[in-house]
Amino acid sequence: MISALIDLRRVDEEGLVAQLTGQLRALIATGRLGKGLALPSSRRLASDLGVSRNTVTYAFEQLEAEGYLEASHGRRPVVTVDGGERGDGTGAVASSARSARPQLSPWASKLKQTDWPMSYQAPLKPLRPGHGDFREFPNEIWARCLRRSAMRAARRELGPVNRMRLREALAHYLATSRGVRATAEQILILPSAQAALTLIAAVLISPGDEVWVEDPGYPGAAAAFRASGARVTGMRLDEQGMQRTPGMAPPKLIFMTPSHQHPTGRLMSLARRTEFLRSSRPGKTWIVEDDYDGEFHYDSRPVPALQGLDAHGRVFYVGTFSKAMTSDIRLGYLVVPPALVSILEIAQRHIGLIASSHIQEALAEFVADGHFLAHLRRMRRLYHARRDHLVEGLERHLGDVLSVEIPSGGIQLVARLKRGRADQAAVKRLVEAGVETRALSSLALGRPRDHGLLLGFAAWRENEISAALRTMASCL
């Protein structure tokens, strides 16, 4: 009967041994071959299965070495394990009735209660926020950069994890476009902006340290800092973005998106920026500035980065290429205060937050040859038109339901509900109808004070936006 429980695919002998070993192991671990049962002889089982005797012998020897069988010369092998004793980590699938509920950390337990990342990350659909249009990316030019980088790989020395050519190109670009003041040595290249937050938290945050974040704000920041044991406090917003509550002692770290607040799109004034800098004690309070879509400004000249105003080395500057290029490029960067460069480079290697040197070299060429800036100029015009198209459509189709906040830049906007607070119910209806959006209340750290929809426009062509608006009108 044992041979009837085994199904082998005809491949080479080595593959047959692995299949037979794994299937016998699973039968024992799940209790289908009970403890004390004598298996057929290697000759008999080989005949029943139509394989060579060596195949069965090798499988028996492996299972004996793992402790599943006991065999002596001239005797049939005997099962030595009871069904539940080796059920974990052996390749067998435990039944749901016997599986123990995993004990998660407090941080992981809280993650399960949030909707970040979005729980419905199926294929991209209009109007999911947070994405640019990868269809407009110059893939042929990028492919040439990748090929040249690959061809140079054999001659490339095993250098630093942060490639100097890309760091130099970034230092020049950030200085001219965002007013960032940094040397190439201060720039770390990472797999994502979220990786940058994880690295900062690992180096600076001790359990119990207080961290301020915007409320509503970017959920990934709170998640990264909570993972290091921080007490995360949500700071309310006004028309200038994050507010500082008078009388509150400065925390260990402040996370903010001053150039384009996430999710409202509000711009922090120069006076407010100066206020936060003045209240942050050098070496005691650190500021993390996330400029997640700082490349896209439409109605006025971009305001220089907060980091460029800092004269005392208190500000980290975080950026990403996933919004400006394609989301799957998986490259972000972090501008580090001079006093922390050495320790963050060490921590970067220890944690393993290392980006492919092949991709870094290709991107360095893409930036240095002017392709990056040319692509940005084209996308600014395109996204500007898409923003205006979405705003006009919302006012025409849903003006009695939603109040639109028109951002001066970025890739998404907020449309607030004029009546009621059921934004999460509205999102559920829209997702079921094929339009993806995000509830503003889901981005609140505590009790939600804002209710509305976060709508992406950059990734969608005007005809796609129009179709999504018709669906929204029928749902809302």
MARZADO-543902 format. One line per field, with one value per residue (C-alpha): chain; residue number from 1; z, x, y. Coordinates in Angstrom, 2 decimals, always signed. Layout:
BEGIN
badren = A|... $
marmi = NUM|... $
z = Z|... $
x = X|... $
y = Y|... $
***
This chain:
BEGIN
badren = A|A|A|A|A|A|A|A|A|A|A|A|A|A|A|A|A|A|A|A|A|A|A|A|A|A|A|A|A|A|A|A|A|A|A|A|A|A|A|A|A|A|A|A|A|A|A|A|A|A|A|A|A|A|A|A|A|A|A|A|A|A|A|A|A|A|A|A|A|A|A|A|A|A|A|A|A|A|A|A|A|A|A|A|A|A|A|A|A|A|A|A|A|A|A|A|A|A|A|A|A|A|A|A|A|A|A|A|A|A|A|A|A|A|A|A|A|A|A|A|A|A|A|A|A|A|A|A|A|A|A|A|A|A|A|A|A|A|A|A|A|A|A|A|A|A|A|A|A|A|A|A|A|A|A|A|A|A|A|A|A|A|A|A|A|A|A|A|A|A|A|A|A|A|A|A|A|A|A|A|A|A|A|A|A|A|A|A|A|A|A|A|A|A|A|A|A|A|A|A|A|A|A|A|A|A|A|A|A|A|A|A|A|A|A|A|A|A|A|A|A|A|A|A|A|A|A|A|A|A|A|A|A|A|A|A|A|A|A|A|A|A|A|A|A|A|A|A|A|A|A|A|A|A|A|A|A|A|A|A|A|A|A|A|A|A|A|A|A|A|A|A|A|A|A|A|A|A|A|A|A|A|A|A|A|A|A|A|A|A|A|A|A|A|A|A|A|A|A|A|A|A|A|A|A|A|A|A|A|A|A|A|A|A|A|A|A|A|A|A|A|A|A|A|A|A|A|A|A|A|A|A|A|A|A|A|A|A|A|A|A|A|A|A|A|A|A|A|A|A|A|A|A|A|A|A|A|A|A|A|A|A|A|A|A|A|A|A|A|A|A|A|A|A|A|A|A|A|A|A|A|A|A|A|A|A|A|A|A|A|A|A|A|A|A|A|A|A|A|A|A|A|A|A|A|A|A|A|A|A|A|A|A|A|A|A|A|A|A|A|A|A|A|A|A|A|A|A|A|A|A|A|A|A|A|A|A|A|A|A|A|A|A|A|A|A|A|A|A|A|A|A|A|A|A|A|A|A|A|A|A|A|A|A|A|A|A|A|A|A|A|A|A|A|A|A $
marmi = 1|2|3|4|5|6|7|8|9|10|11|12|13|14|15|16|17|18|19|20|21|22|23|24|25|26|27|28|29|30|31|32|33|34|35|36|37|38|39|40|41|42|43|44|45|46|47|48|49|50|51|52|53|54|55|56|57|58|59|60|61|62|63|64|65|66|67|68|69|70|71|72|73|74|75|76|77|78|79|80|81|82|83|84|85|86|87|88|89|90|91|92|93|94|95|96|97|98|99|100|101|102|103|104|105|106|107|108|109|110|111|112|113|114|115|116|117|118|119|120|121|122|123|124|125|126|127|128|129|130|131|132|133|134|135|136|137|138|139|140|141|142|143|144|145|146|147|148|149|150|151|152|153|154|155|156|157|158|159|160|161|162|163|164|165|166|167|168|169|170|171|172|173|174|175|176|177|178|179|180|181|182|183|184|185|186|187|188|189|190|191|192|193|194|195|196|197|198|199|200|201|202|203|204|205|206|207|208|209|210|211|212|213|214|215|216|217|218|219|220|221|222|223|224|225|226|227|228|229|230|231|232|233|234|235|236|237|238|239|240|241|242|243|244|245|246|247|248|249|250|251|252|253|254|255|256|257|258|259|260|261|262|263|264|265|266|267|268|269|270|271|272|273|274|275|276|277|278|279|280|281|282|283|284|285|286|287|288|289|290|291|292|293|294|295|296|297|298|299|300|301|302|303|304|305|306|307|308|309|310|311|312|313|314|315|316|317|318|319|320|321|322|323|324|325|326|327|328|329|330|331|332|333|334|335|336|337|338|339|340|341|342|343|344|345|346|347|348|349|350|351|352|353|354|355|356|357|358|359|360|361|362|363|364|365|366|367|368|369|370|371|372|373|374|375|376|377|378|379|380|381|382|383|384|385|386|387|388|389|390|391|392|393|394|395|396|397|398|399|400|401|402|403|404|405|406|407|408|409|410|411|412|413|414|415|416|417|418|419|420|421|422|423|424|425|426|427|428|429|430|431|432|433|434|435|436|437|438|439|440|441|442|443|444|445|446|447|448|449|450|451|452|453|454|455|456|457|458|459|460|461|462|463|464|465|466|467|468|469|470|471|472|473|474|475|476 $
z = +0.00|+0.59|-3.11|-3.77|-1.61|-3.62|-6.95|-8.69|-11.79|-14.18|-14.18|-13.59|-10.73|-8.46|-8.88|-8.10|-4.88|-3.74|-4.60|-2.83|+0.25|+0.52|+0.05|+2.58|+5.04|+4.65|+5.08|+8.34|+9.66|+9.08|+10.75|+7.67|+8.26|+12.00|+14.51|+14.56|+11.03|+9.01|+5.47|+2.49|+1.65|-0.77|-3.43|-3.03|-2.95|-5.97|-7.89|-6.89|-7.90|-11.05|-10.03|-9.38|-6.02|-5.50|-5.61|-2.71|-0.78|-0.97|+0.23|+3.18|+4.15|+4.12|+6.29|+8.68|+9.00|+9.77|+12.46|+10.70|+10.14|+11.92|+9.87|+10.61|+8.27|+6.84|+8.32|+6.83|+7.95|+10.78|+11.34|+14.56|+14.70|+15.87|+13.50|+15.40|+16.71|+13.59|+11.90|+11.98|+9.69|+7.83|+4.70|+5.98|+6.17|+9.65|+9.94|+11.01|+14.05|+15.39|+14.35|+17.20|+16.86|+16.23|+18.95|+17.28|+18.61|+19.70|+16.59|+14.25|+16.02|+15.38|+11.73|+11.26|+12.46|+9.87|+6.16|+5.21|+2.74|+1.19|+1.67|-1.88|-3.74|-6.70|-10.28|-10.49|-11.13|-11.38|-9.17|-6.78|-5.15|-4.82|-8.35|-11.44|-14.96|-15.72|-19.26|-20.07|-18.89|-21.59|-21.27|-24.36|-23.00|-19.55|-21.12|-22.85|-19.52|-17.93|-20.73|-20.55|-16.77|-17.15|-19.75|-17.43|-14.46|-15.22|-15.14|-12.14|-8.86|-5.81|-4.47|-1.76|-1.44|-2.21|-5.66|-5.81|-9.38|-8.45|-5.19|-7.06|-9.68|-6.92|-4.91|-7.96|-8.85|-5.30|-4.88|-8.09|-7.97|-4.24|-2.51|-0.56|+0.89|+1.03|-0.25|-2.19|+0.88|+2.86|+0.45|+1.03|-1.72|-0.39|-1.76|-0.93|+1.08|+3.64|+4.03|+4.86|+7.69|+8.98|+9.00|+10.82|+13.43|+14.01|+14.64|+16.61|+18.39|+21.77|+23.37|+24.91|+22.83|+21.60|+17.88|+16.32|+13.02|+11.01|+11.69|+9.21|+7.61|+6.01|+7.87|+6.93|+9.08|+12.23|+11.49|+11.14|+14.37|+16.40|+15.35|+17.29|+20.38|+19.95|+21.45|+18.33|+18.77|+15.99|+15.51|+14.11|+10.84|+9.83|+6.48|+6.77|+7.58|+10.84|+13.92|+16.94|+20.20|+22.50|+25.69|+24.47|+25.04|+21.80|+21.01|+19.90|+16.28|+14.10|+10.80|+8.31|+4.62|+4.47|+0.71|-0.02|+3.08|+2.79|+2.21|+2.09|-0.25|+1.95|+1.81|+5.05|+5.20|+5.71|+9.13|+10.23|+8.96|+10.85|+13.98|+13.89|+13.23|+16.06|+18.56|+17.59|+19.78|+17.80|+18.69|+20.74|+18.28|+14.70|+11.82|+8.97|+5.84|+3.37|-0.07|-1.61|-4.77|-4.70|-8.44|-9.34|-8.89|-11.21|-10.12|-8.74|-8.26|-5.79|-2.25|-1.33|+0.97|+4.74|+4.82|+2.98|+5.83|+8.50|+9.64|+12.48|+10.87|+12.33|+9.20|+7.26|+3.71|+2.23|-1.44|-3.88|-7.61|-7.63|-8.17|-10.86|-12.78|-12.21|-8.95|-9.57|-9.79|-5.99|-5.33|-2.72|-1.08|+2.22|+2.84|+6.28|+8.70|+8.63|+12.22|+11.52|+8.11|+9.43|+11.80|+9.29|+6.62|+9.07|+10.08|+6.43|+5.79|+9.01|+8.34|+4.66|+3.19|+0.07|-3.45|-6.53|-7.71|-11.27|-11.01|-9.25|-12.05|-14.71|-12.87|-12.51|-16.31|-16.77|-14.55|-15.81|-19.47|-18.86|-19.42|-15.89|-16.13|-19.63|-18.35|-15.36|-17.56|-19.73|-16.73|-15.06|-18.09|-18.36|-14.65|-14.48|-17.22|-15.53|-12.20|-13.82|-15.67|-12.44|-10.55|-13.31|-13.47|-9.70|-9.60|-12.53|-11.56|-7.76|-6.72|-4.40|-2.64|-2.53|-1.83|-3.67|-2.29|-5.33|-4.60|-6.13|-7.02|-6.36|-7.84|-5.80|-4.19|-1.36|-1.97|+1.33|+1.95|+2.34|+4.34|+6.73|+7.67|+5.94|+3.80|+4.45|+3.36|+0.25|-0.51|-0.15|-2.67|-5.09|-4.91|-5.59|-8.63|-9.97|-8.74|-6.19|-3.68|-0.04|+2.93|+4.51|+7.92|+7.50|+7.56|+11.00|+13.87|+16.46|+16.23|+12.69|+12.37|+8.56|+6.23|+2.48|-0.42|-1.52|-5.32|-7.56|-10.93|-12.19|-13.24|-15.26|-18.72|-19.15|-20.67|-17.73|-15.26|-17.03|-16.84|-13.14|-12.46|-14.09|-11.87|-8.79|-9.63|-9.90|-6.57|-4.52 $
x = +0.00|+2.92|+3.72|+0.16|+0.85|+3.92|+3.83|+7.20|+7.84|+10.24|+13.44|+17.08|+17.98|+19.11|+15.74|+13.91|+15.89|+14.92|+11.26|+11.10|+12.91|+10.61|+7.40|+8.37|+9.41|+6.03|+4.12|+5.97|+5.72|+1.95|+1.40|+0.31|+3.24|+3.06|+5.82|+6.95|+5.75|+8.17|+8.59|+9.00|+12.49|+14.42|+14.12|+10.33|+9.62|+11.88|+9.96|+6.57|+7.63|+9.48|+12.78|+16.26|+17.07|+19.78|+17.14|+15.24|+18.43|+19.70|+16.30|+16.24|+19.81|+18.94|+15.84|+17.83|+20.42|+17.61|+16.18|+12.98|+13.96|+15.98|+17.55|+19.88|+21.56|+19.15|+16.04|+13.42|+13.61|+11.26|+9.62|+10.98|+9.01|+5.45|+3.30|+3.41|+6.98|+8.72|+5.88|+7.54|+10.42|+10.49|+8.58|+5.30|+2.24|+0.73|-3.01|-4.70|-6.11|-2.66|-0.79|+0.05|-0.82|+2.43|+3.51|+4.20|+6.10|+4.02|+5.20|+4.12|+0.77|+0.14|+1.15|-1.62|-4.14|-3.12|-3.76|-0.16|+0.93|-2.53|-4.24|-5.58|-2.27|-3.52|-2.71|-2.48|-5.84|-6.95|-6.73|-4.30|-2.13|+1.63|+2.62|+4.02|+3.34|+5.92|+4.52|+6.07|+9.54|+12.29|+12.95|+15.18|+17.59|+17.53|+18.19|+21.31|+22.58|+21.96|+23.74|+26.78|+26.89|+26.71|+29.51|+31.73|+31.01|+33.89|+36.36|+34.76|+36.57|+34.70|+34.22|+32.10|+28.43|+27.55|+28.98|+30.84|+29.84|+26.14|+26.75|+28.55|+25.80|+23.17|+25.05|+25.13|+21.47|+20.18|+22.22|+20.91|+17.30|+16.47|+19.05|+20.49|+23.95|+25.96|+29.11|+28.95|+30.34|+27.21|+24.90|+23.98|+22.28|+19.58|+16.92|+14.10|+13.14|+11.57|+14.97|+16.40|+13.88|+14.65|+18.38|+17.90|+15.68|+18.19|+21.04|+19.31|+16.23|+16.36|+13.26|+11.14|+12.51|+9.86|+9.35|+7.01|+5.29|+2.61|-1.01|-2.37|+0.88|+2.95|+2.25|+5.62|+7.45|+5.51|+6.03|+9.81|+10.21|+7.86|+9.94|+12.85|+10.69|+9.93|+6.91|+5.38|+3.33|+1.13|+1.33|-1.68|-1.62|-2.76|-2.54|+1.27|+1.62|+2.94|+2.40|+4.66|+2.68|+3.95|+5.51|+6.25|+9.86|+11.69|+11.71|+14.58|+13.45|+10.93|+9.72|+8.13|+7.33|+7.66|+7.84|+4.66|+2.95|+1.78|-1.14|-2.56|+0.03|+0.44|+3.66|+5.42|+6.26|+9.76|+8.73|+7.48|+10.63|+12.79|+10.73|+11.35|+15.07|+15.41|+13.72|+15.82|+18.90|+22.04|+23.05|+19.87|+16.97|+17.16|+14.85|+14.08|+12.88|+11.16|+11.01|+9.13|+7.94|+9.98|+10.70|+7.13|+6.09|+3.57|+2.28|+5.37|+9.08|+9.88|+10.75|+14.30|+14.68|+14.65|+18.04|+19.60|+18.58|+20.25|+23.59|+24.17|+23.92|+20.55|+18.58|+18.45|+17.16|+15.36|+14.49|+13.52|+13.70|+10.54|+8.19|+10.25|+11.32|+9.68|+8.52|+10.53|+13.89|+14.15|+16.57|+16.37|+18.94|+19.71|+21.69|+23.28|+24.48|+28.31|+28.73|+26.76|+28.11|+30.58|+28.22|+25.35|+27.62|+28.60|+24.97|+23.92|+26.23|+25.30|+21.57|+22.08|+20.33|+22.49|+21.44|+22.77|+26.04|+25.04|+21.86|+23.73|+26.28|+23.55|+21.64|+24.77|+25.13|+21.40|+21.68|+25.08|+24.04|+20.99|+18.35|+16.96|+16.37|+14.88|+12.47|+11.50|+10.76|+8.45|+6.70|+6.11|+4.16|+2.25|+1.38|+0.40|-2.18|-3.43|-3.81|-5.89|-7.99|-8.77|-9.59|-11.93|-13.64|-14.11|-15.69|-17.97|-19.05|-18.70|-18.70|-21.69|-19.98|-16.28|-14.22|-10.90|-7.60|-5.50|-1.82|+0.89|+2.83|+3.11|+1.37|-1.86|-4.48|-7.02|-10.78|-12.62|-16.14|-18.54|-21.04|-20.34|-17.23|-17.70|-14.58|-13.53|-16.95|-16.65|-13.21|-14.60|-17.36|-14.92|-12.41|-15.19|-16.18|-12.61|-11.36|-8.55|-8.18|-7.27|-9.29|-7.78|-8.90|-6.77|-3.64|-4.43|-2.18|-4.93|-8.58|-9.18|-9.90|-9.88|-12.12|-11.81|-10.17|-6.54|-6.55|-3.55|-3.41|+0.17|-0.02|-3.21|-3.91|-6.74|-9.14|-8.47|-9.09|-12.38|-13.55|-12.65|-14.57|-17.70|-17.41|-16.90|-19.97|-22.12|-20.79|-20.85 $
y = +0.00|+2.38|+2.49|+3.73|+6.81|+7.78|+9.63|+10.03|+12.12|+10.45|+12.48|+11.57|+9.26|+12.09|+13.79|+10.54|+10.13|+13.65|+13.06|+9.72|+11.03|+14.05|+12.07|+9.39|+12.13|+13.84|+10.56|+9.89|+13.46|+13.62|+10.26|+8.34|+5.99|+5.43|+4.86|+1.19|+0.45|-1.68|-0.43|-2.78|-3.89|-1.73|-4.47|-4.79|-1.02|-0.45|-3.11|-1.63|+1.88|+0.88|+2.50|+1.20|-0.35|+2.31|+5.03|+3.45|+2.61|+6.19|+7.51|+5.08|+6.05|+9.76|+9.28|+7.10|+9.88|+12.35|+10.07|+9.06|+5.41|+2.79|+0.03|-2.86|-5.29|-7.81|-6.15|-3.86|-0.21|+0.77|+4.18|+5.72|+9.00|+9.57|+11.63|+14.95|+14.86|+16.19|+18.04|+21.46|+22.46|+19.13|+20.02|+18.60|+20.82|+20.86|+20.78|+23.98|+22.21|+21.37|+24.53|+26.89|+30.55|+32.45|+34.86|+38.20|+41.18|+44.20|+46.02|+43.21|+42.95|+46.64|+46.25|+43.69|+46.29|+48.90|+49.19|+49.92|+48.82|+48.80|+45.45|+45.40|+45.64|+43.67|+44.77|+48.55|+50.23|+53.87|+55.95|+54.30|+56.99|+56.97|+55.96|+57.61|+56.37|+53.69|+53.43|+56.82|+55.87|+55.81|+52.10|+51.87|+54.48|+52.85|+49.44|+50.81|+52.14|+48.74|+46.89|+49.14|+48.73|+44.95|+44.95|+46.97|+44.71|+42.33|+45.23|+46.92|+46.55|+45.33|+48.84|+50.44|+49.54|+53.18|+53.83|+57.14|+57.93|+57.93|+59.79|+62.57|+62.81|+62.95|+65.58|+67.85|+67.23|+67.80|+70.98|+72.55|+71.32|+71.14|+73.33|+70.40|+71.10|+67.88|+66.24|+62.99|+61.18|+62.11|+60.24|+56.59|+54.58|+52.26|+49.87|+52.33|+55.39|+53.03|+51.37|+54.79|+55.22|+51.74|+52.55|+55.86|+54.22|+51.41|+53.86|+56.63|+55.28|+53.56|+51.99|+54.71|+57.60|+60.00|+60.58|+63.13|+62.37|+64.15|+63.18|+62.25|+61.24|+58.53|+55.24|+53.72|+56.25|+55.38|+51.68|+52.07|+54.04|+51.84|+48.84|+50.35|+50.86|+54.57|+56.31|+57.80|+60.99|+62.34|+66.11|+67.92|+69.83|+73.28|+75.07|+75.10|+71.42|+70.00|+72.15|+72.33|+72.34|+75.12|+73.85|+70.33|+69.30|+68.48|+64.75|+62.56|+62.70|+64.56|+63.09|+65.49|+66.04|+69.84|+70.35|+68.40|+67.06|+63.50|+63.14|+66.69|+68.21|+71.31|+73.32|+74.21|+77.92|+79.24|+80.61|+77.19|+75.48|+77.95|+77.36|+73.61|+74.10|+76.61|+74.27|+71.23|+70.96|+69.98|+66.44|+65.93|+66.25|+65.02|+65.91|+63.51|+65.31|+62.99|+64.63|+61.72|+63.50|+66.70|+66.52|+67.49|+71.13|+72.76|+76.15|+77.88|+77.46|+74.67|+75.70|+74.61|+71.64|+72.11|+70.39|+73.34|+75.69|+73.56|+74.99|+72.51|+69.05|+68.07|+67.11|+63.84|+64.16|+61.12|+60.64|+57.93|+57.22|+55.08|+58.06|+59.79|+56.66|+53.27|+51.71|+48.53|+50.29|+49.84|+52.66|+55.39|+57.62|+59.24|+62.43|+62.00|+64.69|+64.71|+63.49|+60.29|+59.22|+56.65|+54.84|+54.79|+53.27|+50.52|+49.95|+49.86|+46.92|+45.10|+45.33|+44.48|+47.53|+47.45|+48.36|+46.59|+48.16|+47.22|+49.33|+52.14|+52.41|+52.39|+55.11|+57.22|+57.19|+57.89|+61.00|+62.22|+62.02|+64.23|+61.53|+61.85|+65.61|+65.28|+62.63|+64.81|+67.83|+65.75|+64.15|+67.52|+68.73|+65.46|+65.17|+68.85|+68.26|+65.10|+66.88|+69.60|+67.01|+65.16|+68.37|+69.57|+66.17|+65.95|+69.38|+68.58|+65.04|+65.03|+68.67|+68.18|+65.24|+66.05|+69.17|+69.09|+70.40|+71.31|+70.57|+72.74|+69.60|+65.89|+62.88|+62.68|+64.88|+64.87|+65.10|+65.59|+64.34|+67.25|+65.20|+62.37|+60.48|+57.15|+57.41|+53.81|+52.55|+54.71|+53.26|+49.74|+50.47|+52.07|+49.21|+46.71|+48.81|+48.89|+52.28|+52.22|+55.00|+55.39|+56.63|+59.70|+58.46|+55.32|+57.52|+58.91|+57.90|+58.06|+59.00|+60.30|+64.00|+64.09|+62.10|+61.96|+60.18|+60.16|+59.99|+59.40|+61.14|+60.78|+57.14|+57.51|+58.87|+61.33|+58.79|+56.45|+59.27|+60.12|+56.50|+56.31|+59.54|+58.12|+55.06|+57.23|+59.30|+56.17|+54.83|+58.03 $
***
